[in-house]
């Protein structure tokens, strides 16, 4: 006998299998019909429409990447803080403690990044 919960799992499993099968099929077909010829032009490095001259590739400093990662992390954290502020009146002391702990962890992460010199542009 099928209950509503079991049928929901069955539908989810069927959709998962169909999605997985579609990805495998699409990847296989793309590999079969894709052209595989390698020419000098295809193997040349492409830099925003400019022809590369010599060995002029420059690696960005790791600090730029980490700074961007910090920006994204704090940007996402602002979403959590705003949603907490919206339901502030419905929360008890436990909710206040949780957001305080969250902000302390963020501050410690920022202090660590600052101390390591990642949060400086120059």
Secondary structure, DSSP 8 states (H G I E B T S, - for coil): ---HHHHHHHHHHHHHHHHHHHHHHHHHHHHHHS-----HHHHS-EETTEE--SS------HHHHHHHHHHHHHHHHHHHHHHHHHTGGG--HHHHHHHHHHHHHHHHHHHHHHHTTTT---
